[in-house]
């Protein structure tokens, strides 16, 4: 079981495998100002119509129920790109009033301007995606010329006290795997924790292939050869963590493909259009927006939340014959 059962929580989210769910990912929009090649095609994404997005009031209601009745202890806002949702600090202030650890995952493009307002509104921490330190490659990868903005955004997050700042790097063979060491070096120099992520078959363009996944074993071997590492015990967090033996911080790997952490998974996800998902790879959504908009009571919404958790499967089956790619891609679910 991943998290201890809290006796003071009226209706903890325990699934049929005994996993207790305490971590909620909320996607606030499916839109993004980047077009990362491993995530979505340059054109042709179908965006949700505005009226299908949950309002801040609806998001707050679900979050409050999740925290007060169901024992959610951490909330992460994501997308799409969460900072493109208008008035994001207003939502942050509403959620920061709940007793949870509130964090944000962002591409960092606008953090320079929004980090102070987010911190003032009560945001605690940010994860910033940064897959390359080379400007030409950044343009190819994100289809945007904003490497400098992202680097300044990371500095702004540190200055605003949104610590610890973590940097997420999706590694794709033949795209950026030659930069693993440089990115590790960047983390050691700046004091941000770099976390390398194995590329998952959730891209909107459908270009994922197993041989382009750079495995945790390869990533750790490359770093360890230059900056010796030792493992740190893994908790319920998806990242496997390693400490630099010279005391210069740590680095993580999220090995979702080669060493999935489904047995310890304690998270559920709410899409921007109000669909609850118990796994990134779920093939079905559990609709919360419908009940919310047709006057459901808190008990009825709670029942729908519990039904989703109850239906959670043991784990995804990437690499096995029975694997079926979900209809929604990463940016449409909320990574
Ligand atoms: N726009 C924000 C960002 O860039 O961090 C938040 C949403 S993004 C979908 C969340 C994370 O998912 C990012 O770190 C991104 O690099 C990662 N990601 C996107 N597609 C992925 C894939 N197919 N496999 C693994 N990680 C992926």
Boltz pocket constraint, residues with backbone or C-beta under 6 A from the ligand:
constraints:
  - pocket:
      binder: B
      contacts: [[A, 32], [A, 38], [A, 39], [A, 78], [A, 79], [A, 80], [A, 81], [A, 82], [A, 105], [A, 106], [A, 107], [A, 108], [A, 127], [A, 128], [A, 129], [A, 168], [A, 169], [A, 170], [A, 197], [A, 198], [A, 199], [A, 200], [A, 201], [A, 202], [A, 203], [A, 330], [A, 331], [A, 334], [A, 335]]
      max_distance: 6.0
